[in-house]
Amino acid sequence: MYSKILKLLFPVTEVQKPLVCNLAREYDLVFNILNAGILPRKEGFMVLEVSGSRKNFKDGVKYLKNQGVDVQNASQEIKRNEKKCTHCGSCTAVCPTGALSVKRPEMAVEFDQQKCSVCELCVTACPPRAMEVRPTNQLFFE
């Protein structure tokens, strides 16, 4: 099974269409929505993990691009700046994957990079701005 995290930007004209559902229906792909919203100019965005065969994955991405969706790779990662972190725990409340948790009894915030889905919710929730988005140099589509 092939699995990747995608960032999608839907143009205004495509926001109301069931494009992501068609990934499951037409391309036999499984998806997990990690973050989604409508931006001020009415375009939509979505971060999702997509799983399936490599061929179906590539065909599904091609379908999205043909529909006008800007498909971006997750060529970034979340890192925690240890010097800035105050271990307040704000980030743990918004983390959908459990990558951020509070270690007890020390009450220290722990970050498991392997569980991180790069949804970026912790970045805005962190008061001292210790959670940072950093680019990686790996290619998303091989």
CORFENMO-V275535 format. One record per run of one state. SS is the DSSP state (A for helix, B for strand, O for the rest). FROM is the first residue (numbers start at 0). TO is the last residue. If there is no record, write none. Layout:
SS/FROM/TO  SS/FROM/TO
This chain:
O/0/0  B/1/9  O/10/10  A/11/13  O/14/17  A/18/26  O/27/28  B/29/37  O/38/42  B/43/51  O/52/52  A/53/65  O/66/68  B/69/72  O/73/74  B/75/79  O/80/88  A/89/93  O/94/98  B/99/102  O/103/106  B/107/110  O/111/111  A/112/114  O/115/119  A/120/124  O/125/129  B/130/134  O/135/141
